[in-house]
Amino acid sequence: MKFAHILNELGNTNPETFEKTEGRRSILKSFGSKLALAVVPLAASSVFNKAQAKTTDILAEAIVFALGISYMQAAYIREGLAATGLIPADAKGDFQKMLDQKDKHIAYWIYYLTKTNNTVPTVPTYDFKAKNALPDVFTNYATYLTLAHALEDVGVRMYQTSIKNLLTNKAFRSDAVNMMTTIARHAAHVRLLRRNLGGSDIMPWITGTNAYSIVGEIQKAYQGEDNTMQSKSNAEGVNGFAISFDAATAAFDEPMGVADANAFMSKFIKP
């Protein structure tokens, strides 16, 4: 089954009623660098019910949702590494390490979908030029990094949504959190690579809906990131403290639901 079709199916069957999970800063602080780099997940001690574990099952939905962005991230890095003269020699090792980690995430989710007789979605055919909206994405390193950090940021947000749906399975939930922590480190690193090119004040975390790009396809990665309400309280100026809008939005990553994920990802997936 094609992932684009699965996204549409999930959008019709899975209402977006997800609560917030921890932001990127909290995740990195809580788990630390050692755990954040532990990309080989724990062996899941229990798996979801075979009789019900199809793409309409909440656990299978969550796994397919996470797998979809992992597919996309891995394909993008792989294509970038193959592009002649795109990634500087001193950064190729970083991207290769990220690719290796994403391939492990993908293998893990495929293993458990297969083990439970669920359909493993096929890898889509991607158009990272987005119908020529990003014509130089594989010839201009700055453009490449811009889409790269958008994909990593979306990965953090989509994994947050998946984690909420994996709460009933402790092993899957824990492993997904570990993966999300790793993706957050990828996002922070790519953002710093972009900053080091000069001409940008981009930070390792998301601030508001700033995509550091005027391209609409990339802007869609940040829909909803201007939210300042956390646990029914407004983080901006909370308790009278001088907390700005930028600080309030930077403190939390917002989960990305099916509709927003589809709006972003579909631009890069060929029919």
BAPASE-451544 format. One record per residue: residue in three letters; residue number from 1; x, y negated, z of N, C-alpha, C, O, CB in turn. Coordinates in pm, whole numbers. Glycine has a CB too. Layout:
% BAPASE-451544
code:pos:n.X:n.Y:n.Z:ca.X:ca.Y:ca.Z:c.X:c.Y:c.Z:o.X:o.Y:o.Z:cb.X:cb.Y:cb.Z
ALA:NUM:X:Y:Z:X:Y:Z:X:Y:Z:X:Y:Z:X:Y:Z
...
END
This chain:
% BAPASE-451544
code:pos:n.X:n.Y:n.Z:ca.X:ca.Y:ca.Z:c.X:c.Y:c.Z:o.X:o.Y:o.Z:cb.X:cb.Y:cb.Z
MET:1:84:119:0:0:0:0:88:-125:0:184:-132:77:-95:0:122
LYS:2:57:-223:-85:137:-343:-91:114:-430:32:2:-440:82:106:-421:-218
PHE:3:222:-493:79:210:-572:201:115:-689:183:45:-726:278:346:-622:243
ALA:4:111:-749:65:19:-861:42:-125:-817:62:-206:-892:116:37:-918:-100
HIS:5:-157:-693:19:-292:-641:37:-319:-612:184:-429:-633:233:-312:-514:-47
ILE:6:-216:-563:254:-232:-534:396:-257:-662:474:-339:-663:567:-109:-462:450
LEU:7:-189:-770:439:-213:-898:506:-359:-940:490:-421:-987:586:-120:-1007:449
ASN:8:-411:-923:371:-552:-959:348:-644:-872:431:-743:-921:486:-587:-946:199
GLU:9:-612:-743:441:-694:-652:521:-690:-690:668:-793:-691:735:-646:-508:502
LEU:10:-571:-720:717:-558:-758:858:-635:-886:885:-696:-901:991:-411:-775:897
GLY:11:-632:-978:791:-703:-1103:808:-853:-1081:823:-921:-1161:888:-676:-1195:692
ASN:12:-905:-974:764:-1048:-946:771:-1086:-863:892:-1203:-861:932:-1092:-875:646
THR:13:-989:-794:951:-1023:-700:1058:-967:-737:1193:-1008:-680:1294:-975:-565:1023
ASN:14:-875:-831:1199:-807:-859:1325:-816:-1007:1361:-733:-1085:1314:-660:-816:1318
PRO:15:-914:-1048:1442:-929:-1189:1475:-806:-1241:1547:-739:-1168:1620:-1053:-1211:1561
GLU:16:-778:-1369:1526:-660:-1430:1588:-695:-1478:1729:-727:-1595:1750:-607:-1548:1502
THR:17:-687:-1385:1823:-720:-1416:1962:-601:-1389:2051:-616:-1343:2164:-841:-1334:2009
PHE:18:-483:-1418:2000:-360:-1385:2071:-321:-1495:2168:-335:-1613:2137:-247:-1359:1972
GLU:19:-274:-1455:2283:-225:-1552:2380:-80:-1584:2351:-17:-1517:2269:-242:-1500:2524
LYS:20:-27:-1683:2416:111:-1726:2396:206:-1628:2466:173:-1574:2571:133:-1870:2448
THR:21:323:-1608:2406:430:-1538:2473:544:-1637:2492:533:-1753:2454:477:-1413:2393
GLU:22:652:-1590:2552:758:-1682:2588:823:-1748:2467:832:-1690:2360:861:-1609:2667
GLY:23:869:-1870:2487:939:-1942:2383:1080:-1892:2365:1130:-1812:2444:940:-2089:2414
ARG:24:1145:-1940:2260:1278:-1892:2225:1380:-1918:2335:1462:-1831:2364:1324:-1957:2097
ARG:25:1375:-2036:2395:1473:-2067:2499:1459:-1972:2617:1558:-1923:2671:1457:-2212:2545
SER:26:1332:-1947:2659:1309:-1859:2772:1356:-1717:2742:1414:-1650:2827:1162:-1858:2809
ILE:27:1329:-1671:2619:1371:-1537:2580:1522:-1523:2590:1572:-1426:2647:1324:-1504:2439
LEU:28:1594:-1619:2533:1740:-1612:2533:1795:-1618:2674:1891:-1548:2707:1798:-1725:2449
LYS:29:1734:-1700:2758:1781:-1713:2896:1754:-1586:2974:1839:-1542:3052:1714:-1832:2965
SER:30:1636:-1526:2955:1597:-1410:3033:1675:-1285:2996:1715:-1207:3083:1450:-1384:3015
PHE:31:1697:-1265:2869:1759:-1142:2823:1910:-1151:2810:1979:-1049:2820:1701:-1103:2693
GLY:32:1962:-1271:2788:2106:-1286:2779:2160:-1238:2646:2093:-1167:2571:2173:-1211:2889
SER:33:2282:-1279:2618:2339:-1249:2487:2362:-1101:2464:2349:-1054:2351:2468:-1323:2470
LYS:34:2395:-1027:2568:2423:-885:2549:2299:-811:2504:2303:-733:2409:2477:-824:2677
LEU:35:2186:-835:2573:2063:-768:2536:2009:-819:2403:1951:-745:2325:1959:-785:2645
ALA:36:2031:-948:2379:1980:-1005:2255:2045:-942:2134:1986:-939:2026:2003:-1155:2252
LEU:37:2166:-890:2150:2236:-826:2039:2210:-676:2033:2259:-608:1943:2384:-852:2051
ALA:38:2132:-626:2128:2104:-482:2131:1994:-453:2030:1876:-448:2066:2063:-434:2274
VAL:39:2033:-434:1906:1934:-424:1800:1885:-282:1776:1787:-263:1705:1991:-479:1673
VAL:40:1952:-182:1833:1902:-46:1820:1802:-24:1932:1843:-13:2048:2019:59:1823
PRO:41:1672:-17:1902:1572:-14:2007:1574:114:2087:1636:213:2048:1436:-33:1948
LEU:42:1506:111:2201:1488:230:2283:1401:329:2207:1321:290:2122:1425:195:2419
ALA:43:1416:456:2238:1327:555:2178:1191:541:2243:1179:548:2365:1383:700:2195
ALA:44:1088:522:2162:955:502:2218:909:630:2287:913:738:2229:854:462:2108
SER:45:866:616:2411:830:732:2490:690:783:2458:658:899:2487:840:700:2637
SER:46:608:698:2400:475:742:2361:435:672:2233:480:560:2206:371:714:2473
VAL:47:352:737:2154:310:678:2028:158:673:2025:92:740:2104:364:758:1908
PHE:48:103:593:1934:-40:572:1934:-114:692:1876:-57:775:1806:-74:448:1855
ASN:49:-240:697:1908:-325:811:1875:-329:840:1726:-364:753:1646:-465:786:1925
LYS:50:-292:961:1688:-285:996:1546:-420:984:1477:-429:944:1361:-231:1137:1530
ALA:51:-525:1019:1549:-655:1020:1486:-703:880:1451:-777:862:1354:-756:1087:1576
GLN:52:-660:781:1528:-708:646:1506:-601:553:1451:-631:440:1414:-762:590:1633
ALA:53:-477:598:1445:-366:509:1411:-352:491:1261:-259:541:1199:-235:564:1468
LYS:54:-446:419:1204:-437:378:1065:-419:227:1061:-405:165:1167:-564:422:985
THR:55:-420:168:945:-391:25:938:-496:-60:1009:-473:-179:1029:-380:-17:795
THR:56:-611:-2:1046:-710:-78:1121:-690:-62:1272:-755:-132:1349:-850:-33:1082
ASP:57:-603:27:1315:-572:42:1456:-485:-75:1501:-396:-118:1427:-500:178:1484
ILE:58:-510:-125:1620:-442:-246:1666:-291:-229:1674:-217:-322:1644:-496:-286:1802
LEU:59:-243:-111:1715:-98:-88:1724:-36:-77:1585:70:-133:1559:-69:38:1805
ALA:60:-102:-5:1497:-51:8:1361:-50:-127:1291:43:-159:1217:-134:110:1281
GLU:61:-154:-207:1314:-159:-341:1257:-38:-422:1301:27:-489:1221:-289:-413:1297
ALA:62:-8:-415:1430:103:-494:1486:235:-451:1425:320:-536:1394:108:-479:1639
ILE:63:254:-321:1407:378:-270:1351:392:-313:1204:499:-357:1162:384:-117:1363
VAL:64:284:-299:1128:288:-338:986:315:-488:972:386:-531:882:155:-301:916
PHE:65:257:-566:1062:275:-711:1060:422:-746:1083:479:-829:1012:186:-779:1167
ALA:66:484:-682:1183:625:-706:1211:713:-656:1097:811:-721:1060:666:-639:1343
LEU:67:679:-541:1043:757:-482:937:758:-571:812:859:-579:742:703:-343:902
GLY:68:647:-637:785:638:-720:667:740:-833:665:803:-857:563:501:-777:655
ILE:69:757:-903:777:854:-1013:779:995:-958:782:1087:-1021:730:829:-1106:899
SER:70:1015:-842:844:1148:-781:843:1190:-742:702:1304:-762:662:1152:-658:935
TYR:71:1096:-686:625:1122:-657:484:1171:-783:412:1271:-782:341:994:-602:415
MET:72:1098:-891:433:1123:-1015:360:1258:-1075:398:1334:-1118:311:1012:-1115:387
GLN:73:1288:-1077:527:1416:-1131:573:1533:-1051:517:1631:-1108:469:1421:-1131:726
ALA:74:1522:-919:523:1630:-834:474:1651:-853:324:1765:-862:277:1601:-687:505
ALA:75:1542:-859:248:1553:-878:103:1620:-1011:70:1700:-1019:-24:1414:-870:37
TYR:76:1586:-1113:145:1642:-1246:119:1792:-1249:146:1868:-1303:66:1571:-1352:203
ILE:77:1833:-1193:257:1976:-1192:289:2051:-1107:188:2159:-1144:144:2001:-1138:432
ARG:78:1995:-993:152:2061:-903:57:2081:-973:-78:2186:-960:-141:1980:-773:39
GLU:79:1980:-1046:-123:1990:-1116:-251:2091:-1231:-241:2163:-1258:-337:1852:-1170:-294
GLY:80:2096:-1296:-126:2192:-1404:-107:2336:-1354:-107:2424:-1417:-165:2165:-1476:24
LEU:81:2359:-1240:-43:2493:-1182:-41:2538:-1138:-180:2657:-1139:-211:2498:-1063:56
ALA:82:2442:-1100:-262:2475:-1054:-398:2497:-1169:-495:2553:-1149:-603:2364:-965:-451
ALA:83:2454:-1290:-458:2467:-1405:-548:2611:-1455:-549:2667:-1487:-443:2371:-1519:-506
THR:84:2671:-1463:-663:2811:-1503:-677:2832:-1647:-632:2766:-1739:-681:2857:-1486:-822
GLY:85:2925:-1665:-540:2965:-1798:-498:2866:-1875:-411:2885:-1994:-388:2994:-1878:-616
LEU:86:2762:-1809:-364:2661:-1880:-285:2703:-1895:-138:2715:-2008:-89:2528:-1807:-292
ILE:87:2726:-1785:-70:2758:-1789:72:2909:-1798:89:2981:-1716:33:2702:-1663:146
PRO:88:2958:-1896:164:3103:-1908:185:3162:-1783:249:3094:-1712:323:3134:-2030:272
ALA:89:3286:-1757:218:3352:-1635:265:3347:-1623:417:3330:-1513:470:3497:-1632:219
ASP:90:3361:-1737:489:3365:-1729:635:3227:-1709:697:3217:-1691:819:3426:-1855:691
ALA:91:3121:-1711:616:2986:-1687:668:2929:-1554:622:2826:-1510:674:2894:-1799:626
LYS:92:2994:-1490:526:2940:-1364:473:2929:-1256:580:2833:-1178:581:3026:-1315:359
GLY:93:3026:-1250:668:3022:-1151:775:2902:-1171:866:2842:-1074:913:3150:-1155:855
ASP:94:2867:-1297:892:2752:-1327:976:2624:-1276:911:2541:-1212:976:2741:-1478:1001
PHE:95:2608:-1303:782:2487:-1260:714:2482:-1108:698:2375:-1048:704:2477:-1327:577
GLN:96:2598:-1046:680:2599:-901:670:2558:-838:803:2486:-738:805:2739:-851:629
LYS:97:2602:-897:913:2563:-845:1045:2413:-862:1066:2347:-771:1116:2641:-919:1158
MET:98:2359:-976:1027:2214:-997:1039:2138:-895:955:2037:-841:999:2177:-1140:996
LEU:99:2187:-869:834:2122:-772:747:2124:-632:808:2024:-561:805:2188:-770:610
ASP:100:2238:-594:863:2248:-462:926:2147:-448:1039:2084:-343:1055:2391:-438:980
GLN:101:2131:-553:1118:2037:-548:1230:1893:-540:1181:1813:-466:1237:2055:-671:1319
LYS:102:1861:-615:1077:1725:-611:1024:1695:-474:963:1583:-424:976:1705:-721:919
ASP:103:1792:-415:897:1771:-281:841:1741:-179:951:1665:-86:930:1894:-237:760
LYS:104:1803:-197:1069:1774:-108:1182:1633:-130:1234:1564:-34:1268:1875:-131:1295
HIS:105:1588:-254:1239:1450:-281:1280:1352:-213:1183:1256:-149:1225:1424:-434:1285
ILE:106:1379:-229:1054:1292:-171:953:1288:-18:966:1181:42:961:1340:-211:812
ALA:107:1403:43:983:1410:189:995:1331:238:1116:1267:343:1111:1556:236:1005
TYR:108:1336:163:1223:1265:200:1346:1114:201:1323:1046:298:1357:1300:104:1459
TRP:109:1063:92:1266:918:84:1245:871:186:1143:764:245:1159:879:-56:1201
ILE:110:948:208:1038:910:308:937:905:447:1000:816:526:971:1009:306:818
TYR:111:1001:476:1086:1006:607:1151:877:634:1226:819:742:1215:1126:615:1247
TYR:112:830:535:1303:712:559:1384:582:552:1305:486:619:1341:707:461:1496
LEU:113:577:475:1202:459:479:1114:449:616:1048:340:674:1039:466:368:1007
THR:114:562:668:1002:563:799:937:529:910:1036:453:1001:1005:701:827:874
LYS:115:586:900:1155:565:1004:1258:418:1014:1298:372:1122:1336:649:974:1381
THR:116:346:904:1290:207:903:1331:110:907:1213:-8:873:1227:180:779:1415
ASN:117:161:949:1097:78:968:978:10:839:931:-101:841:878:-29:1073:1006
ASN:118:77:729:952:28:602:901:94:569:768:202:620:736:54:489:1001
THR:119:29:485:691:83:443:563:195:343:585:178:243:653:-27:381:475
VAL:120:310:372:526:422:279:530:409:186:410:413:233:296:560:355:528
PRO:121:393:56:432:377:-35:318:502:-38:231:613:-33:282:346:-176:367
THR:122:483:-45:102:597:-53:11:661:-191:21:596:-290:57:553:-24:-134
VAL:123:788:-196:-11:859:-325:-10:811:-406:-129:819:-358:-242:1014:-305:-14
PRO:124:762:-527:-107:713:-608:-218:826:-649:-312:944:-638:-278:641:-731:-165
THR:125:788:-696:-427:882:-762:-517:875:-911:-487:768:-971:-494:849:-732:-669
TYR:126:988:-970:-453:989:-1108:-406:1033:-1206:-515:1111:-1174:-604:1081:-1121:-286
ASP:127:980:-1324:-503:1022:-1437:-586:1060:-1550:-491:977:-1634:-457:907:-1482:-688
PHE:128:1186:-1551:-447:1227:-1650:-348:1243:-1790:-408:1264:-1887:-336:1357:-1607:-284
LYS:129:1231:-1799:-539:1226:-1931:-601:1085:-1989:-594:1063:-2105:-628:1273:-1925:-746
ALA:130:991:-1907:-551:852:-1951:-531:797:-2020:-656:753:-2135:-651:842:-2045:-410
LYS:131:801:-1947:-767:753:-2000:-895:821:-2132:-930:759:-2227:-978:601:-2019:-892
ASN:132:950:-2135:-903:1039:-2247:-937:1022:-2370:-847:1069:-2478:-880:1015:-2288:-1079
ALA:133:955:-2353:-734:950:-2461:-635:1086:-2477:-567:1121:-2584:-519:839:-2433:-529
LEU:134:1163:-2366:-565:1298:-2367:-509:1395:-2313:-616:1450:-2205:-598:1306:-2280:-376
PRO:135:1415:-2385:-723:1492:-2333:-836:1637:-2304:-805:1699:-2220:-871:1486:-2429:-949
ASP:136:1695:-2372:-704:1837:-2355:-675:1863:-2276:-548:1970:-2287:-488:1904:-2490:-664
VAL:137:1765:-2196:-507:1778:-2128:-378:1897:-2033:-373:1952:-2008:-266:1651:-2052:-348
PHE:138:1939:-1978:-488:2053:-1887:-489:2176:-1948:-557:2270:-1877:-594:2015:-1758:-559
THR:139:2174:-2079:-573:2293:-2148:-625:2335:-2265:-536:2447:-2314:-547:2267:-2199:-767
ASN:140:2246:-2309:-449:2274:-2420:-359:2268:-2368:-215:2161:-2329:-168:2173:-2538:-381
TYR:141:2381:-2368:-147:2389:-2309:-13:2296:-2381:86:2237:-2316:172:2533:-2314:39
ALA:142:2282:-2511:74:2194:-2585:164:2049:-2540:147:1977:-2523:246:2206:-2736:140
THR:143:2006:-2522:23:1871:-2474:-3:1853:-2333:51:1751:-2299:110:1839:-2479:-153
TYR:144:1954:-2251:28:1950:-2113:78:1932:-2111:230:1850:-2035:281:2077:-2037:39
LEU:145:2009:-2193:301:1999:-2197:447:1864:-2251:492:1811:-2208:595:2111:-2283:505
THR:146:1808:-2345:416:1679:-2402:453:1569:-2296:453:1491:-2286:547:1641:-2515:357
LEU:147:1564:-2216:347:1466:-2109:344:1503:-1999:443:1415:-1936:501:1453:-2051:203
ALA:148:1632:-1976:463:1675:-1873:557:1626:-1904:698:1574:-1815:766:1828:-1861:557
HIS:149:1642:-2028:743:1598:-2056:879:1446:-2056:890:1391:-2024:995:1653:-2191:927
ALA:150:1377:-2089:781:1231:-2080:783:1186:-1935:798:1094:-1906:875:1172:-2141:654
LEU:151:1250:-1845:725:1217:-1703:736:1245:-1649:875:1167:-1570:928:1294:-1622:632
GLU:152:1356:-1691:935:1389:-1644:1069:1292:-1702:1172:1249:-1632:1264:1534:-1681:1105
ASP:153:1258:-1830:1158:1162:-1891:1249:1026:-1822:1239:962:-1796:1341:1147:-2041:1218
VAL:154:982:-1793:1117:857:-1721:1098:865:-1582:1161:768:-1533:1218:822:-1710:947
GLY:155:981:-1519:1151:999:-1388:1212:975:-1391:1362:908:-1302:1416:1137:-1336:1184
VAL:156:1028:-1491:1429:1005:-1505:1573:856:-1520:1601:802:-1457:1692:1084:-1626:1630
ARG:157:791:-1604:1523:649:-1633:1545:562:-1510:1517:468:-1482:1593:605:-1750:1458
MET:158:591:-1438:1410:511:-1319:1377:535:-1207:1478:442:-1134:1511:543:-1271:1237
TYR:159:657:-1193:1525:683:-1090:1627:611:-1122:1757:569:-1031:1828:834:-1077:1652
GLN:160:596:-1251:1789:518:-1287:1907:375:-1234:1896:320:-1180:1992:517:-1439:1927
THR:161:317:-1250:1779:182:-1201:1756:178:-1049:1767:87:-993:1829:131:-1245:1619
SER:162:275:-982:1707:279:-836:1713:295:-787:1857:231:-690:1897:392:-782:1626
ILE:163:379:-853:1933:404:-811:2071:275:-813:2152:250:-724:2232:510:-902:2137
LYS:164:194:-916:2130:67:-924:2203:-20:-803:2173:-90:-754:2261:-9:-1052:2167
ASN:165:-17:-754:2051:-97:-639:2012:-33:-506:2050:-95:-401:2037:-123:-641:1865
LEU:166:92:-511:2097:161:-389:2138:163:-373:2290:234:-287:2342:303:-390:2084
LEU:167:86:-455:2362:91:-454:2508:52:-320:2569:96:-286:2678:2:-560:2562
THR:168:-32:-245:2498:-76:-118:2555:28:-7:2541:10:101:2598:-204:-75:2487
ASN:169:135:-33:2468:240:67:2453:371:4:2502:431:-78:2433:253:115:2304
LYS:170:414:42:2620:528:-22:2685:655:-10:2603:732:-106:2594:550:39:2822
ALA:171:678:107:2543:801:127:2467:805:39:2342:904:-30:2317:816:275:2426
PHE:172:697:41:2265:692:-43:2146:703:-191:2182:773:-267:2116:563:-18:2069
ARG:173:632:-229:2288:634:-370:2330:775:-413:2366:821:-519:2323:540:-392:2449
SER:174:844:-331:2446:980:-366:2490:1075:-373:2372:1159:-463:2365:1031:-264:2591
ASP:175:1063:-279:2281:1152:-278:2165:1124:-397:2074:1217:-456:2018:1138:-147:2087
ALA:176:998:-433:2058:964:-549:1976:1017:-678:2038:1061:-768:1966:812:-559:1958
VAL:177:1014:-688:2171:1071:-805:2237:1221:-813:2212:1275:-920:2185:1042:-802:2389
ASN:178:1289:-699:2222:1432:-696:2192:1461:-742:2049:1554:-818:2024:1489:-555:2215
MET:179:1379:-694:1956:1397:-733:1816:1372:-882:1798:1447:-950:1728:1304:-653:1725
MET:180:1266:-933:1862:1236:-1075:1849:1350:-1161:1905:1382:-1266:1850:1104:-1108:1920
THR:181:1410:-1115:2013:1522:-1188:2071:1638:-1195:1972:1703:-1298:1959:1568:-1121:2201
THR:182:1662:-1085:1904:1767:-1081:1803:1735:-1176:1688:1822:-1248:1640:1787:-939:1752
ILE:183:1609:-1175:1643:1569:-1265:1535:1585:-1410:1578:1625:-1494:1497:1424:-1237:1493
ALA:184:1553:-1440:1703:1569:-1577:1754:1715:-1620:1749:1745:-1736:1719:1515:-1588:1898
ARG:185:1805:-1528:1776:1948:-1559:1766:1987:-1582:1620:2066:-1671:1590:2034:-1445:1827
HIS:186:1930:-1502:1531:1955:-1524:1388:1909:-1664:1347:1981:-1736:1279:1882:-1416:1302
ALA:187:1788:-1700:1391:1733:-1831:1356:1822:-1943:1407:1852:-2038:1335:1591:-1847:1411
ALA:188:1864:-1932:1533:1948:-2036:1592:2081:-2048:1518:2131:-2158:1496:1972:-2008:1740
HIS:189:2137:-1934:1480:2266:-1936:1411:2254:-1998:1272:2338:-2080:1232:2322:-1794:1400
VAL:190:2150:-1959:1198:2132:-2015:1064:2108:-2165:1073:2157:-2241:989:2015:-1945:991
ARG:191:2033:-2208:1172:2007:-2350:1189:2138:-2426:1217:2156:-2538:1168:1907:-2373:1304
LEU:192:2228:-2368:1294:2356:-2434:1319:2444:-2435:1195:2518:-2531:1172:2429:-2364:1434
LEU:193:2437:-2330:1114:2509:-2330:987:2460:-2445:900:2539:-2514:835:2492:-2196:913
ARG:194:2329:-2464:899:2271:-2575:821:2319:-2709:876:2356:-2798:800:2115:-2568:824
ARG:195:2318:-2724:1008:2362:-2849:1070:2509:-2879:1037:2546:-2993:1011:2343:-2843:1223
ASN:196:2589:-2773:1037:2733:-2791:1013:2765:-2834:871:2876:-2880:843:2806:-2664:1043
LEU:197:2667:-2819:780:2688:-2869:643:2686:-3021:639:2734:-3082:543:2581:-2813:550
GLY:198:2629:-3082:743:2620:-3228:748:2490:-3279:688:2423:-3210:611:2737:-3290:675
GLY:199:2455:-3399:725:2336:-3462:668:2206:-3417:732:2098:-3446:680:2330:-3435:524
SER:200:2214:-3345:843:2094:-3298:909:2118:-3293:1059:2225:-3255:1105:2052:-3159:855
ASP:201:2015:-3332:1136:2025:-3325:1281:1950:-3204:1335:1908:-3203:1451:1971:-3454:1346
ILE:202:1933:-3103:1252:1860:-2983:1290:1921:-2919:1414:2043:-2911:1428:1858:-2882:1175
MET:203:1835:-2874:1505:1877:-2808:1628:1849:-2658:1617:1784:-2614:1522:1803:-2869:1751
PRO:204:1898:-2578:1713:1877:-2433:1705:1732:-2390:1726:1699:-2274:1705:1963:-2365:1806
TRP:205:1645:-2482:1768:1506:-2449:1794:1414:-2537:1709:1457:-2637:1652:1473:-2465:1943
ILE:206:1288:-2497:1701:1188:-2571:1624:1140:-2691:1704:1112:-2680:1823:1069:-2479:1585
THR:207:1130:-2803:1638:1074:-2924:1699:954:-2968:1617:969:-3003:1499:1179:-3037:1709
GLY:208:837:-2967:1677:717:-3003:1603:702:-2917:1479:728:-2797:1481:719:-3150:1565
THR:209:660:-2980:1371:646:-2908:1244:756:-2947:1147:740:-2934:1025:509:-2936:1182
ASN:210:868:-2993:1200:977:-3039:1115:1045:-2919:1049:1109:-2838:1116:1079:-3120:1196
ALA:211:1031:-2910:918:1091:-2800:842:1223:-2839:780:1289:-2755:718:996:-2753:734
TYR:212:1264:-2966:795:1387:-3017:733:1385:-2990:583:1486:-2957:522:1511:-2953:797
SER:213:1265:-3005:525:1247:-2983:383:1116:-3049:341:1021:-3052:419:1246:-2831:349
ILE:214:1112:-3101:221:988:-3158:169:912:-3057:85:805:-3088:32:1017:-3283:88
VAL:215:965:-2938:72:902:-2836:-11:786:-2773:66:804:-2720:176:1004:-2728:-53
GLY:216:667:-2778:7:548:-2728:75:556:-2583:114:503:-2544:218:430:-2749:-11
GLU:217:622:-2501:32:633:-2359:62:707:-2336:194:677:-2242:267:704:-2285:-52
ILE:218:805:-2422:224:878:-2410:349:801:-2474:464:805:-2424:576:1016:-2474:336
GLN:219:732:-2583:436:653:-2649:540:550:-2553:601:517:-2565:719:582:-2772:482
LYS:220:499:-2461:521:397:-2369:570:449:-2277:681:371:-2216:753:345:-2285:456
ALA:221:580:-2268:695:637:-2186:802:612:-2246:939:624:-2178:1041:787:-2168:781
TYR:222:577:-2373:943:569:-2445:1071:428:-2493:1105:411:-2579:1192:662:-2563:1068
GLN:223:328:-2439:1038:191:-2473:1072:161:-2431:1216:188:-2318:1256:92:-2407:975
GLY:224:106:-2524:1293:71:-2493:1432:182:-2514:1532:160:-2501:1652:26:-2354:1440
GLU:225:302:-2548:1484:414:-2566:1577:410:-2701:1649:496:-2730:1732:545:-2553:1502
ASP:226:310:-2783:1618:296:-2911:1687:207:-2900:1810:168:-3001:1868:240:-3016:1592
ASN:227:174:-2779:1849:91:-2756:1967:167:-2792:2095:281:-2751:2113:44:-2610:1972
THR:228:105:-2867:2182:166:-2901:2312:90:-2840:2429:131:-2855:2544:173:-3052:2329
MET:229:-21:-2771:2400:-101:-2710:2507:-46:-2572:2540:-44:-2484:2455:-249:-2701:2466
GLN:230:-4:-2553:2663:49:-2425:2708:-21:-2387:2838:-18:-2462:2936:204:-2431:2728
SER:231:-84:-2269:2838:-159:-2223:2955:-259:-2329:3002:-270:-2357:3121:-64:-2187:3070
LYS:232:-330:-2386:2906:-436:-2484:2930:-386:-2617:2986:-466:-2699:3032:-537:-2425:3024
SER:233:-256:-2637:2983:-200:-2765:3028:-121:-2828:2914:-59:-2758:2834:-109:-2745:3152
ASN:234:-125:-2960:2907:-51:-3032:2805:93:-3051:2853:118:-3120:2951:-118:-3169:2773
ALA:235:187:-2988:2782:328:-2997:2822:384:-3137:2802:481:-3175:2867:411:-2897:2745
GLU:236:325:-3212:2712:372:-3348:2688:333:-3436:2807:215:-3454:2834:313:-3405:2555
GLY:237:432:-3490:2878:407:-3575:2994:344:-3502:3111:278:-3565:3194:318:-3687:2954
VAL:238:364:-3370:3120:299:-3291:3226:340:-3342:3365:457:-3370:3391:335:-3143:3211
ASN:239:242:-3351:3452:263:-3396:3590:334:-3531:3600:403:-3559:3698:343:-3292:3666
GLY:240:316:-3612:3499:374:-3745:3503:519:-3754:3463:578:-3863:3466:359:-3799:3637
PHE:241:580:-3642:3426:721:-3644:3385:734:-3697:3243:643:-3684:3161:783:-3503:3396
ALA:242:848:-3758:3215:872:-3818:3083:911:-3710:2982:1025:-3708:2935:982:-3926:3092
ILE:243:818:-3623:2951:841:-3516:2854:778:-3559:2722:656:-3573:2712:782:-3379:2904
SER:244:861:-3579:2622:814:-3629:2494:744:-3521:2414:750:-3403:2448:930:-3686:2414
PHE:245:678:-3563:2306:616:-3467:2215:720:-3372:2159:697:-3251:2155:544:-3541:2101
ASP:246:835:-3425:2116:940:-3340:2060:987:-3237:2161:1004:-3119:2128:1058:-3425:2013
ALA:247:1009:-3280:2284:1055:-3188:2388:950:-3083:2419:981:-2966:2439:1093:-3264:2516
ALA:248:824:-3125:2424:715:-3033:2456:700:-2926:2350:675:-2810:2382:585:-3109:2472
THR:249:714:-2963:2222:700:-2865:2115:825:-2779:2100:816:-2663:2061:669:-2934:1983
ALA:250:941:-2835:2130:1066:-2759:2118:1078:-2652:2224:1152:-2555:2207:1184:-2853:2126
ALA:251:1007:-2668:2334:1020:-2574:2446:952:-2440:2419:982:-2342:2487:962:-2635:2571
PHE:252:862:-2435:2322:786:-2313:2296:781:-2283:2147:765:-2373:2064:644:-2324:2354
ASP:253:794:-2155:2114:762:-2109:1979:616:-2067:1978:570:-2001:2071:856:-1990:1934
GLU:254:543:-2105:1876:401:-2072:1866:382:-1943:1786:440:-1929:1679:323:-2188:1801
PRO:255:301:-1850:1836:272:-1729:1758:209:-1764:1624:135:-1862:1613:178:-1635:1837
MET:256:239:-1686:1523:181:-1707:1390:85:-1594:1359:123:-1477:1358:291:-1716:1281
GLY:257:-40:-1629:1334:-141:-1529:1304:-140:-1488:1158:-59:-1536:1079:-276:-1580:1341
VAL:258:-231:-1400:1123:-237:-1341:990:-259:-1447:882:-193:-1445:778:-346:-1237:984
ALA:259:-351:-1538:906:-385:-1636:802:-266:-1726:769:-235:-1748:651:-504:-1722:847
ASP:260:-198:-1777:872:-83:-1863:847:34:-1785:789:108:-1837:705:-41:-1932:977
ALA:261:52:-1661:833:159:-1578:778:135:-1552:630:228:-1557:549:169:-1444:854
ASN:262:10:-1526:595:-24:-1502:455:-2:-1628:372:47:-1620:259:-169:-1455:442
ALA:263:-38:-1744:427:-20:-1870:356:128:-1897:325:161:-1951:220:-79:-1986:438
PHE:264:213:-1858:417:358:-1876:395:416:-1768:305:479:-1798:204:432:-1877:529
MET:265:395:-1642:342:464:-1532:275:416:-1508:133:494:-1468:47:447:-1407:354
SER:266:286:-1531:108:231:-1499:-24:296:-1580:-135:297:-1536:-250:81:-1523:-25
LYS:267:352:-1695:-103:418:-1778:-204:546:-1714:-257:595:-1750:-364:451:-1915:-145
PHE:268:599:-1619:-181:726:-1556:-218:708:-1409:-258:807:-1339:-282:824:-1566:-102
ILE:269:585:-1363:-266:558:-1223:-302:491:-1218:-439:387:-1282:-459:470:-1153:-195
LYS:270:549:-1144:-530:488:-1130:-662:365:-1041:-653:365:-943:-578:589:-1072:-762
PRO:271:259:-1072:-727:135:-991:-723:162:-847:-764:70:-765:-766:28:-1051:-816
END
